[in-house]
């Protein structure tokens, strides 16, 4: 039996993962329209990953005899100034998710719910990885700036950056 507070916290995480999934889908679509196919593929993949994170929570809550709530989503940002803007949004989104993960972990400790605490450790690791990836990519923009050749190569090489995170 999970406490009401923890169930609510887990459900809030479902919404954040779902929002992230749709936000990344929006970013993938923008990149595709603007000719950055590498970045588009990267975010189509990220969107799918976030959907899996969401489903993992849904199943966990339901399997514990509680009720997962499938939420209404926030409107995704769909206009971007640049690729750098896209990846800044990526980092901000991941930071938002991390903050909520940390909040839930703290609530689990307060409630002495070590089962949910253990479950959430997967999300703690995942977030550390995702934030590191977003920061690594944003560092590259400090070098590239708005250089068209640099952006072209970045788009071509992002697949390798994404693969290296595994
Ligand atoms: Fe599942 Fe990257 O938040």
Backbone and ligand atoms as CSV (ligand in chain L), in Angstrom:
chain,resi,resn,atom,element,x,y,z
A,1,UNK,N,N,0.857,-1.207,0.000
A,1,UNK,CA,C,0.000,0.000,0.000
A,1,UNK,C,C,0.891,1.256,0.000
A,2,UNK,N,N,0.628,2.089,-0.973
A,2,UNK,CA,C,1.411,3.336,-1.049
A,2,UNK,C,C,0.557,4.458,-0.455
A,3,UNK,N,N,1.189,5.382,0.229
A,3,UNK,CA,C,0.410,6.478,0.824
A,3,UNK,C,C,-0.164,7.359,-0.292
A,4,UNK,N,N,-1.256,8.058,0.062
A,4,UNK,CA,C,-1.929,8.926,-0.917
A,4,UNK,C,C,-0.949,9.978,-1.456
A,5,UNK,N,N,-0.129,10.501,-0.564
A,5,UNK,CA,C,0.826,11.545,-0.973
A,5,UNK,C,C,1.805,11.014,-2.018
A,6,UNK,N,N,2.273,9.794,-1.793
A,6,UNK,CA,C,3.255,9.232,-2.725
A,6,UNK,C,C,2.591,8.874,-4.057
A,7,UNK,N,N,1.361,8.370,-3.992
A,7,UNK,CA,C,0.638,8.072,-5.249
A,7,UNK,C,C,0.469,9.360,-6.055
A,8,UNK,N,N,0.092,10.432,-5.372
A,8,UNK,CA,C,-0.063,11.718,-6.076
A,8,UNK,C,C,1.261,12.174,-6.675
A,9,UNK,N,N,2.323,11.968,-5.923
A,9,UNK,CA,C,3.649,12.376,-6.410
A,9,UNK,C,C,4.030,11.565,-7.651
A,10,UNK,N,N,3.769,10.260,-7.610
A,10,UNK,CA,C,4.086,9.409,-8.771
A,10,UNK,C,C,3.234,9.811,-9.971
A,11,UNK,N,N,1.985,10.153,-9.713
A,11,UNK,CA,C,1.128,10.590,-10.820
A,11,UNK,C,C,1.609,11.923,-11.403
A,12,UNK,N,N,2.153,12.781,-10.547
A,12,UNK,CA,C,2.698,14.046,-11.068
A,12,UNK,C,C,3.887,13.749,-11.987
A,13,UNK,N,N,4.610,12.689,-11.682
A,13,UNK,CA,C,5.749,12.306,-12.518
A,13,UNK,C,C,5.283,11.773,-13.872
A,14,UNK,N,N,4.148,11.065,-13.871
A,14,UNK,CA,C,3.581,10.590,-15.149
A,14,UNK,C,C,3.349,11.781,-16.067
A,15,UNK,N,N,2.776,12.841,-15.502
A,15,UNK,CA,C,2.476,14.012,-16.330
A,15,UNK,C,C,3.758,14.648,-16.878
A,16,UNK,N,N,4.790,14.735,-16.043
A,16,UNK,CA,C,6.038,15.352,-16.502
A,16,UNK,C,C,6.695,14.531,-17.610
A,17,UNK,N,N,6.660,13.215,-17.472
A,17,UNK,CA,C,7.259,12.361,-18.514
A,17,UNK,C,C,6.451,12.478,-19.812
A,18,UNK,N,N,5.133,12.536,-19.670
A,18,UNK,CA,C,4.271,12.672,-20.849
A,18,UNK,C,C,4.496,14.031,-21.521
A,19,UNK,N,N,4.597,15.082,-20.714
A,19,UNK,CA,C,4.889,16.411,-21.275
A,19,UNK,C,C,6.219,16.403,-22.011
A,20,UNK,N,N,7.223,15.768,-21.401
A,20,UNK,CA,C,8.556,15.716,-22.026
A,20,UNK,C,C,8.462,14.965,-23.356
A,21,UNK,N,N,7.707,13.880,-23.368
A,21,UNK,CA,C,7.572,13.094,-24.604
A,21,UNK,C,C,6.978,13.951,-25.722
A,22,UNK,N,N,5.941,14.711,-25.405
A,22,UNK,CA,C,5.309,15.539,-26.436
A,22,UNK,C,C,6.192,16.729,-26.807
A,23,UNK,N,N,6.890,17.276,-25.819
A,23,UNK,CA,C,7.804,18.388,-26.116
A,23,UNK,C,C,8.891,17.942,-27.091
A,24,UNK,N,N,9.416,16.746,-26.875
A,24,UNK,CA,C,10.497,16.262,-27.744
A,24,UNK,C,C,9.964,15.891,-29.125
A,25,UNK,N,N,8.720,15.455,-29.168
A,25,UNK,CA,C,8.101,15.191,-30.466
A,25,UNK,C,C,7.974,16.494,-31.252
A,26,UNK,N,N,7.598,17.553,-30.550
A,26,UNK,CA,C,7.475,18.863,-31.171
A,26,UNK,C,C,8.841,19.333,-31.685
A,27,UNK,N,N,9.884,19.085,-30.901
A,27,UNK,CA,C,11.234,19.481,-31.303
A,27,UNK,C,C,11.702,18.644,-32.507
A,28,UNK,N,N,11.362,17.369,-32.505
A,28,UNK,CA,C,11.716,16.503,-33.637
A,28,UNK,C,C,11.057,17.011,-34.908
A,29,UNK,N,N,9.811,17.395,-34.802
A,29,UNK,CA,C,9.066,17.875,-35.953
A,29,UNK,C,C,9.676,19.180,-36.480
A,30,UNK,N,N,10.010,20.097,-35.561
A,30,UNK,CA,C,10.644,21.369,-35.965
A,30,UNK,C,C,11.945,21.085,-36.707
A,31,UNK,N,N,12.750,20.183,-36.147
A,31,UNK,CA,C,14.052,19.871,-36.749
A,31,UNK,C,C,13.861,19.251,-38.127
A,32,UNK,N,N,12.876,18.398,-38.250
A,32,UNK,CA,C,12.630,17.746,-39.545
A,32,UNK,C,C,12.231,18.778,-40.605
A,33,UNK,N,N,11.329,19.672,-40.212
A,33,UNK,CA,C,10.872,20.710,-41.154
A,33,UNK,C,C,12.029,21.616,-41.580
A,34,UNK,N,N,12.955,21.857,-40.655
A,34,UNK,CA,C,14.053,22.778,-40.939
A,34,UNK,C,C,15.304,22.094,-41.505
A,35,UNK,N,N,15.167,20.823,-41.875
A,35,UNK,CA,C,16.253,20.146,-42.587
A,35,UNK,C,C,17.328,19.524,-41.713
A,36,UNK,N,N,17.082,19.479,-40.398
A,36,UNK,CA,C,18.059,18.858,-39.490
A,36,UNK,C,C,17.598,17.428,-39.158
A,37,UNK,N,N,17.855,16.534,-40.084
A,37,UNK,CA,C,17.312,15.178,-39.911
A,37,UNK,C,C,17.963,14.408,-38.777
A,38,UNK,N,N,19.244,14.680,-38.528
A,38,UNK,CA,C,19.929,14.009,-37.422
A,38,UNK,C,C,19.290,14.400,-36.088
A,39,UNK,N,N,19.074,15.703,-35.920
A,39,UNK,CA,C,18.453,16.197,-34.685
A,39,UNK,C,C,17.013,15.669,-34.587
A,40,UNK,N,N,16.320,15.631,-35.717
A,40,UNK,CA,C,14.947,15.107,-35.715
A,40,UNK,C,C,14.935,13.666,-35.206
A,41,UNK,N,N,15.821,12.846,-35.735
A,41,UNK,CA,C,15.872,11.444,-35.281
A,41,UNK,C,C,16.205,11.342,-33.805
A,42,UNK,N,N,17.126,12.196,-33.368
A,42,UNK,CA,C,17.494,12.208,-31.957
A,42,UNK,C,C,16.259,12.457,-31.090
A,43,UNK,N,N,15.460,13.468,-31.471
A,43,UNK,CA,C,14.308,13.800,-30.619
A,43,UNK,C,C,13.116,12.856,-30.820
A,44,UNK,N,N,13.009,12.258,-32.001
A,44,UNK,CA,C,11.981,11.204,-32.121
A,44,UNK,C,C,12.314,10.082,-31.124
A,45,UNK,N,N,13.599,9.778,-31.024
A,45,UNK,CA,C,14.039,8.744,-30.079
A,45,UNK,C,C,13.829,9.160,-28.632
A,46,UNK,N,N,14.167,10.419,-28.320
A,46,UNK,CA,C,13.983,10.909,-26.945
A,46,UNK,C,C,12.510,10.896,-26.561
A,47,UNK,N,N,11.665,11.263,-27.528
A,47,UNK,CA,C,10.222,11.280,-27.272
A,47,UNK,C,C,9.741,9.874,-26.900
A,48,UNK,N,N,10.231,8.896,-27.647
A,48,UNK,CA,C,9.853,7.504,-27.384
A,48,UNK,C,C,10.344,7.059,-25.997
A,49,UNK,N,N,11.561,7.467,-25.658
A,49,UNK,CA,C,12.117,7.117,-24.344
A,49,UNK,C,C,11.247,7.669,-23.210
A,50,UNK,N,N,10.835,8.932,-23.367
A,50,UNK,CA,C,10.017,9.546,-22.316
A,50,UNK,C,C,8.669,8.840,-22.183
A,51,UNK,N,N,8.158,8.400,-23.313
A,51,UNK,CA,C,6.896,7.635,-23.277
A,51,UNK,C,C,7.097,6.347,-22.471
A,52,UNK,N,N,8.234,5.705,-22.656
A,52,UNK,CA,C,8.525,4.487,-21.899
A,52,UNK,C,C,8.668,4.797,-20.400
A,53,UNK,N,N,9.280,5.935,-20.096
A,53,UNK,CA,C,9.406,6.326,-18.680
A,53,UNK,C,C,8.019,6.511,-18.060
A,54,UNK,N,N,7.129,7.089,-18.860
A,54,UNK,CA,C,5.756,7.317,-18.388
A,54,UNK,C,C,5.048,5.980,-18.149
A,55,UNK,N,N,5.176,5.074,-19.117
A,55,UNK,CA,C,4.477,3.784,-19.010
A,55,UNK,C,C,5.013,2.966,-17.836
A,56,UNK,N,N,6.305,3.071,-17.607
A,56,UNK,CA,C,6.919,2.366,-16.470
A,56,UNK,C,C,6.245,2.802,-15.148
A,57,UNK,N,N,5.962,4.091,-15.056
A,57,UNK,CA,C,5.279,4.608,-13.858
A,57,UNK,C,C,3.829,4.127,-13.786
A,58,UNK,N,N,3.159,4.176,-14.937
A,58,UNK,CA,C,1.754,3.743,-14.973
A,58,UNK,C,C,1.653,2.304,-14.480
A,59,UNK,N,N,2.516,1.442,-15.013
A,59,UNK,CA,C,2.467,0.024,-14.644
A,59,UNK,C,C,2.830,-0.181,-13.187
A,60,UNK,N,N,3.831,0.540,-12.716
A,60,UNK,CA,C,4.251,0.386,-11.320
A,60,UNK,C,C,3.102,0.747,-10.371
A,61,UNK,N,N,2.470,1.881,-10.641
A,61,UNK,CA,C,1.377,2.328,-9.760
A,61,UNK,C,C,0.241,1.297,-9.774
A,62,UNK,N,N,-0.154,0.873,-10.965
A,62,UNK,CA,C,-1.275,-0.071,-11.080
A,62,UNK,C,C,-0.944,-1.428,-10.465
A,63,UNK,N,N,0.278,-1.877,-10.672
A,63,UNK,CA,C,0.671,-3.187,-10.123
A,63,UNK,C,C,0.710,-3.170,-8.595
A,64,UNK,N,N,0.885,-1.983,-8.034
A,64,UNK,CA,C,0.878,-1.876,-6.569
A,64,UNK,C,C,-0.533,-1.713,-6.021
A,65,UNK,N,N,-1.537,-1.843,-6.874
A,65,UNK,CA,C,-2.933,-1.772,-6.418
A,65,UNK,C,C,-3.477,-0.365,-6.313
A,66,UNK,N,N,-2.728,0.603,-6.838
A,66,UNK,CA,C,-3.213,1.988,-6.841
A,66,UNK,C,C,-3.686,2.324,-8.260
A,67,UNK,N,N,-4.039,3.600,-8.464
A,67,UNK,CA,C,-4.589,3.962,-9.774
A,67,UNK,C,C,-3.741,5.043,-10.449
A,68,UNK,N,N,-3.167,4.664,-11.582
A,68,UNK,CA,C,-2.423,5.660,-12.362
A,68,UNK,C,C,-3.421,6.600,-13.025
A,69,UNK,N,N,-3.078,7.887,-13.027
A,69,UNK,CA,C,-3.944,8.878,-13.671
A,69,UNK,C,C,-3.285,9.320,-14.974
A,70,UNK,N,N,-4.018,9.121,-16.085
A,70,UNK,CA,C,-3.496,9.571,-17.380
A,70,UNK,C,C,-3.910,11.029,-17.541
A,71,UNK,N,N,-2.942,11.922,-17.552
A,71,UNK,CA,C,-3.260,13.358,-17.400
A,71,UNK,C,C,-3.513,14.102,-18.707
A,72,UNK,N,N,-4.157,15.257,-18.568
A,72,UNK,CA,C,-4.186,16.226,-19.664
A,72,UNK,C,C,-2.794,16.852,-19.705
A,73,UNK,N,N,-2.317,17.151,-20.894
A,73,UNK,CA,C,-0.945,17.638,-21.014
A,73,UNK,C,C,-0.881,19.149,-21.221
A,74,UNK,N,N,0.290,19.707,-20.886
A,74,UNK,CA,C,0.532,21.128,-21.155
A,74,UNK,C,C,0.826,21.289,-22.647
A,75,UNK,N,N,0.609,22.497,-23.141
A,75,UNK,CA,C,0.909,22.737,-24.559
A,75,UNK,C,C,2.427,22.796,-24.745
A,76,UNK,N,N,2.913,22.044,-25.713
A,76,UNK,CA,C,4.356,22.028,-25.963
A,76,UNK,C,C,4.780,23.298,-26.686
A,77,UNK,N,N,6.025,23.698,-26.430
A,77,UNK,CA,C,6.621,24.798,-27.199
A,77,UNK,C,C,6.883,24.272,-28.609
A,78,UNK,N,N,6.476,25.044,-29.622
A,78,UNK,CA,C,6.627,24.532,-30.985
A,78,UNK,C,C,7.436,25.448,-31.896
A,79,UNK,N,N,7.729,26.665,-31.412
A,79,UNK,CA,C,8.549,27.590,-32.212
A,79,UNK,C,C,9.911,27.722,-31.545
A,80,UNK,N,N,10.951,27.606,-32.346
A,80,UNK,CA,C,12.318,27.694,-31.816
A,80,UNK,C,C,13.140,28.628,-32.696
A,81,UNK,N,N,14.062,29.365,-32.052
A,81,UNK,CA,C,14.903,30.306,-32.803
A,81,UNK,C,C,16.040,29.593,-33.522
A,82,UNK,N,N,16.470,28.476,-32.957
A,82,UNK,CA,C,17.692,27.836,-33.452
A,82,UNK,C,C,17.813,26.444,-32.838
A,83,UNK,N,N,18.810,25.704,-33.321
A,83,UNK,CA,C,19.087,24.406,-32.691
A,83,UNK,C,C,19.510,24.589,-31.247
A,84,UNK,N,N,20.247,25.658,-30.992
A,84,UNK,CA,C,20.687,25.909,-29.610
A,84,UNK,C,C,19.479,26.114,-28.695
A,85,UNK,N,N,18.496,26.820,-29.215
A,85,UNK,CA,C,17.253,27.037,-28.476
A,85,UNK,C,C,16.582,25.688,-28.174
A,86,UNK,N,N,16.605,24.794,-29.153
A,86,UNK,CA,C,16.021,23.458,-28.979
A,86,UNK,C,C,16.711,22.718,-27.818
A,87,UNK,N,N,18.040,22.759,-27.839
A,87,UNK,CA,C,18.763,21.991,-26.821
A,87,UNK,C,C,18.746,22.670,-25.452
A,88,UNK,N,N,18.552,23.988,-25.443
A,88,UNK,CA,C,18.355,24.673,-24.167
A,88,UNK,C,C,17.020,24.231,-23.570
A,89,UNK,N,N,16.009,24.121,-24.412
A,89,UNK,CA,C,14.693,23.642,-23.967
A,89,UNK,C,C,14.805,22.205,-23.468
A,90,UNK,N,N,15.628,21.414,-24.153
A,90,UNK,CA,C,15.860,20.017,-23.733
A,90,UNK,C,C,16.422,19.983,-22.309
A,91,UNK,N,N,17.469,20.783,-22.067
A,91,UNK,CA,C,18.081,20.778,-20.729
A,91,UNK,C,C,17.080,21.264,-19.673
A,92,UNK,N,N,16.356,22.334,-19.986
A,92,UNK,CA,C,15.380,22.868,-19.014
A,92,UNK,C,C,14.318,21.819,-18.683
A,93,UNK,N,N,13.877,21.110,-19.715
A,93,UNK,CA,C,12.860,20.073,-19.503
A,93,UNK,C,C,13.405,18.972,-18.591
A,94,UNK,N,N,14.634,18.560,-18.867
A,94,UNK,CA,C,15.232,17.502,-18.039
A,94,UNK,C,C,15.435,17.970,-16.593
A,95,UNK,N,N,15.804,19.242,-16.432
A,95,UNK,CA,C,15.987,19.771,-15.072
A,95,UNK,C,C,14.663,19.776,-14.310
A,96,UNK,N,N,13.583,20.109,-15.012
A,96,UNK,CA,C,12.259,20.093,-14.386
A,96,UNK,C,C,11.920,18.673,-13.917
A,97,UNK,N,N,12.190,17.701,-14.792
A,97,UNK,CA,C,11.913,16.298,-14.448
A,97,UNK,C,C,12.771,15.867,-13.251
A,98,UNK,N,N,14.047,16.231,-13.284
A,98,UNK,CA,C,14.955,15.856,-12.187
A,98,UNK,C,C,14.466,16.423,-10.854
A,99,UNK,N,N,14.048,17.687,-10.876
A,99,UNK,CA,C,13.576,18.305,-9.624
A,99,UNK,C,C,12.425,17.513,-9.029
A,100,UNK,N,N,11.519,17.051,-9.897
A,100,UNK,CA,C,10.377,16.302,-9.368
A,100,UNK,C,C,10.801,14.915,-8.882
A,101,UNK,N,N,11.734,14.289,-9.603
A,101,UNK,CA,C,12.255,12.990,-9.158
A,101,UNK,C,C,12.865,13.144,-7.763
A,102,UNK,N,N,13.676,14.176,-7.599
A,102,UNK,CA,C,14.319,14.394,-6.291
A,102,UNK,C,C,13.292,14.652,-5.197
A,103,UNK,N,N,12.257,15.387,-5.564
A,103,UNK,CA,C,11.192,15.683,-4.598
A,103,UNK,C,C,10.517,14.372,-4.147
A,104,UNK,N,N,10.253,13.500,-5.107
A,104,UNK,CA,C,9.588,12.226,-4.772
A,104,UNK,C,C,10.500,11.358,-3.896
A,105,UNK,N,N,11.780,11.323,-4.247
A,105,UNK,CA,C,12.728,10.537,-3.444
A,105,UNK,C,C,12.722,11.043,-1.999
A,106,UNK,N,N,12.711,12.346,-1.840
A,106,UNK,CA,C,12.680,12.933,-0.491
A,106,UNK,C,C,11.376,12.556,0.232
A,107,UNK,N,N,10.263,12.624,-0.499
A,107,UNK,CA,C,8.976,12.267,0.107
A,107,UNK,C,C,8.959,10.789,0.527
A,108,UNK,N,N,9.598,9.942,-0.279
A,108,UNK,CA,C,9.665,8.504,0.046
A,108,UNK,C,C,10.433,8.293,1.356
A,109,UNK,N,N,11.514,9.027,1.499
A,109,UNK,CA,C,12.304,8.879,2.735
A,109,UNK,C,C,11.496,9.350,3.937
A,110,UNK,N,N,10.805,10.462,3.750
A,110,UNK,CA,C,9.964,10.992,4.838
A,110,UNK,C,C,8.892,9.987,5.238
A,111,UNK,N,N,8.305,9.328,4.231
A,111,UNK,CA,C,7.209,8.370,4.479
A,111,UNK,C,C,7.737,6.969,4.804
A,112,UNK,N,N,9.051,6.807,4.776
A,112,UNK,CA,C,9.694,5.499,4.977
A,112,UNK,C,C,9.161,4.467,3.977
A,113,UNK,N,N,8.907,4.929,2.755
A,113,UNK,CA,C,8.456,4.014,1.700
A,113,UNK,C,C,9.678,3.609,0.870
A,114,UNK,N,N,10.334,2.555,1.310
A,114,UNK,CA,C,11.599,2.167,0.674
A,114,UNK,C,C,11.376,1.427,-0.641
A,115,UNK,N,N,10.197,0.902,-0.841
A,115,UNK,CA,C,9.902,0.230,-2.115
A,115,UNK,C,C,9.836,1.255,-3.252
A,116,UNK,N,N,9.068,2.307,-3.037
A,116,UNK,CA,C,8.985,3.347,-4.071
A,116,UNK,C,C,10.337,4.053,-4.197
A,117,UNK,N,N,10.986,4.236,-3.058
A,117,UNK,CA,C,12.308,4.851,-3.075
A,117,UNK,C,C,13.242,4.055,-3.982
A,118,UNK,N,N,13.206,2.748,-3.854
A,118,UNK,CA,C,14.040,1.875,-4.674
A,118,UNK,C,C,13.664,1.981,-6.154
A,119,UNK,N,N,12.370,1.977,-6.409
A,119,UNK,CA,C,11.878,2.119,-7.795
A,119,UNK,C,C,12.373,3.427,-8.418
A,120,UNK,N,N,12.362,4.490,-7.617
A,120,UNK,CA,C,12.723,5.806,-8.147
A,120,UNK,C,C,14.213,5.942,-8.444
A,121,UNK,N,N,15.026,5.040,-7.907
A,121,UNK,CA,C,16.471,5.157,-8.158
A,121,UNK,C,C,16.792,5.024,-9.643
A,122,UNK,N,N,15.993,4.252,-10.355
A,122,UNK,CA,C,16.196,4.125,-11.806
A,122,UNK,C,C,16.059,5.500,-12.469
A,123,UNK,N,N,15.063,6.272,-11.991
A,123,UNK,CA,C,14.831,7.608,-12.555
A,123,UNK,C,C,15.960,8.574,-12.160
A,124,UNK,N,N,16.486,8.403,-10.969
A,124,UNK,CA,C,17.608,9.251,-10.527
A,124,UNK,C,C,18.786,9.062,-11.489
A,125,UNK,N,N,19.119,7.803,-11.788
A,125,UNK,CA,C,20.242,7.514,-12.699
A,125,UNK,C,C,19.957,8.028,-14.103
A,126,UNK,N,N,18.750,7.778,-14.559
A,126,UNK,CA,C,18.361,8.202,-15.905
A,126,UNK,C,C,18.489,9.719,-16.055
A,127,UNK,N,N,18.030,10.439,-15.032
A,127,UNK,CA,C,18.086,11.901,-15.110
A,127,UNK,C,C,19.511,12.409,-15.132
A,128,UNK,N,N,20.386,11.788,-14.338
A,128,UNK,CA,C,21.784,12.221,-14.325
A,128,UNK,C,C,22.366,12.062,-15.734
A,129,UNK,N,N,22.020,10.953,-16.384
A,129,UNK,CA,C,22.509,10.673,-17.734
A,129,UNK,C,C,21.964,11.697,-18.748
A,130,UNK,N,N,20.672,11.957,-18.661
A,130,UNK,CA,C,20.038,12.852,-19.618
A,130,UNK,C,C,20.537,14.284,-19.484
A,131,UNK,N,N,20.708,14.722,-18.233
A,131,UNK,CA,C,21.205,16.088,-18.027
A,131,UNK,C,C,22.636,16.211,-18.533
A,132,UNK,N,N,23.435,15.186,-18.291
A,132,UNK,CA,C,24.826,15.217,-18.757
A,132,UNK,C,C,24.858,15.292,-20.283
A,133,UNK,N,N,23.976,14.537,-20.925
A,133,UNK,CA,C,23.904,14.546,-22.387
A,133,UNK,C,C,23.525,15.937,-22.899
A,134,UNK,N,N,22.505,16.531,-22.284
A,134,UNK,CA,C,22.055,17.861,-22.720
A,134,UNK,C,C,23.167,18.892,-22.533
A,135,UNK,N,N,23.904,18.799,-21.424
A,135,UNK,CA,C,24.991,19.766,-21.171
A,135,UNK,C,C,26.148,19.565,-22.147
A,136,UNK,N,N,26.459,18.305,-22.442
A,136,UNK,CA,C,27.537,18.007,-23.398
A,136,UNK,C,C,27.195,18.618,-24.750
A,137,UNK,N,N,25.953,18.458,-25.164
A,137,UNK,CA,C,25.542,18.986,-26.462
A,137,UNK,C,C,25.567,20.513,-26.455
A,138,UNK,N,N,25.063,21.118,-25.378
A,138,UNK,CA,C,25.052,22.587,-25.324
A,138,UNK,C,C,26.465,23.154,-25.336
A,139,UNK,N,N,27.413,22.438,-24.735
A,139,UNK,CA,C,28.823,22.871,-24.776
A,139,UNK,C,C,29.313,22.960,-26.212
A,140,UNK,N,N,28.835,22.050,-27.045
A,140,UNK,CA,C,29.269,22.056,-28.447
A,140,UNK,C,C,28.806,23.328,-29.155
A,141,UNK,N,N,27.658,23.860,-28.741
A,141,UNK,CA,C,27.172,25.089,-29.369
A,141,UNK,C,C,28.020,26.302,-29.009
A,142,UNK,N,N,28.757,26.206,-27.907
A,142,UNK,CA,C,29.664,27.320,-27.562
A,142,UNK,C,C,30.753,27.405,-28.637
A,143,UNK,N,N,31.077,26.251,-29.235
A,143,UNK,CA,C,32.105,26.225,-30.287
A,143,UNK,C,C,31.475,26.576,-31.641
A,144,UNK,N,N,30.320,25.992,-31.910
A,144,UNK,CA,C,29.703,26.129,-33.236
A,144,UNK,C,C,29.106,27.513,-33.461
A,145,UNK,N,N,28.447,28.050,-32.425
A,145,UNK,CA,C,27.717,29.319,-32.584
A,145,UNK,C,C,26.676,29.167,-33.675
A,146,UNK,N,N,26.666,30.086,-34.640
A,146,UNK,CA,C,25.676,29.984,-35.723
A,146,UNK,C,C,26.353,29.631,-37.051
A,147,UNK,N,N,27.556,29.105,-36.974
A,147,UNK,CA,C,28.288,28.711,-38.183
A,147,UNK,C,C,27.545,27.594,-38.922
A,148,UNK,N,N,27.179,27.866,-40.164
A,148,UNK,CA,C,26.339,26.908,-40.906
A,148,UNK,C,C,27.031,25.560,-41.125
A,149,UNK,N,N,28.318,25.619,-41.427
A,149,UNK,CA,C,29.076,24.377,-41.615
A,149,UNK,C,C,29.109,23.559,-40.334
A,150,UNK,N,N,29.293,24.265,-39.228
A,150,UNK,CA,C,29.321,23.594,-37.921
A,150,UNK,C,C,27.990,22.945,-37.596
A,151,UNK,N,N,26.905,23.659,-37.918
A,151,UNK,CA,C,25.564,23.112,-37.648
A,151,UNK,C,C,25.303,21.878,-38.513
A,152,UNK,N,N,25.794,21.941,-39.743
A,152,UNK,CA,C,25.633,20.802,-40.658
A,152,UNK,C,C,26.336,19.577,-40.075
A,153,UNK,N,N,27.582,19.773,-39.632
A,153,UNK,CA,C,28.346,18.642,-39.079
A,153,UNK,C,C,27.726,18.147,-37.770
A,154,UNK,N,N,27.241,19.097,-36.983
A,154,UNK,CA,C,26.591,18.714,-35.723
A,154,UNK,C,C,25.394,17.804,-36.005
A,155,UNK,N,N,24.585,18.226,-36.980
A,155,UNK,CA,C,23.391,17.440,-37.320
A,155,UNK,C,C,23.787,16.046,-37.821
A,156,UNK,N,N,24.881,15.997,-38.560
A,156,UNK,CA,C,25.336,14.710,-39.090
A,156,UNK,C,C,25.847,13.805,-37.959
A,157,UNK,N,N,26.493,14.431,-36.945
A,157,UNK,CA,C,27.192,13.639,-35.919
A,157,UNK,C,C,26.374,13.372,-34.661
A,158,UNK,N,N,25.228,13.999,-34.534
A,158,UNK,CA,C,24.503,13.876,-33.265
A,158,UNK,C,C,24.135,12.421,-32.948
A,159,UNK,N,N,23.957,11.645,-33.991
A,159,UNK,CA,C,23.632,10.236,-33.769
A,159,UNK,C,C,24.714,9.569,-32.917
A,160,UNK,N,N,25.972,9.906,-33.207
A,160,UNK,CA,C,27.083,9.311,-32.432
A,160,UNK,C,C,27.078,9.806,-30.996
A,161,UNK,N,N,26.759,11.070,-30.808
A,161,UNK,CA,C,26.708,11.612,-29.443
A,161,UNK,C,C,25.644,10.848,-28.654
A,162,UNK,N,N,24.488,10.658,-29.302
A,162,UNK,CA,C,23.369,9.991,-28.634
A,162,UNK,C,C,23.713,8.528,-28.323
A,163,UNK,N,N,24.382,7.884,-29.267
A,163,UNK,CA,C,24.733,6.468,-29.067
A,163,UNK,C,C,25.731,6.332,-27.917
A,164,UNK,N,N,26.669,7.287,-27.831
A,164,UNK,CA,C,27.708,7.220,-26.796
A,164,UNK,C,C,27.164,7.278,-25.390
A,165,UNK,N,N,25.946,7.805,-25.260
A,165,UNK,CA,C,25.396,7.938,-23.899
A,165,UNK,C,C,25.032,6.568,-23.329
A,166,UNK,N,N,24.816,5.568,-24.196
A,166,UNK,CA,C,24.362,4.262,-23.693
A,166,UNK,C,C,25.437,3.583,-22.864
L,1,LIG,FE1,FE,12.121,10.792,-18.367
L,1,LIG,FE2,FE,14.141,12.563,-19.343
L,1,LIG,O1,O,12.720,12.483,-18.263
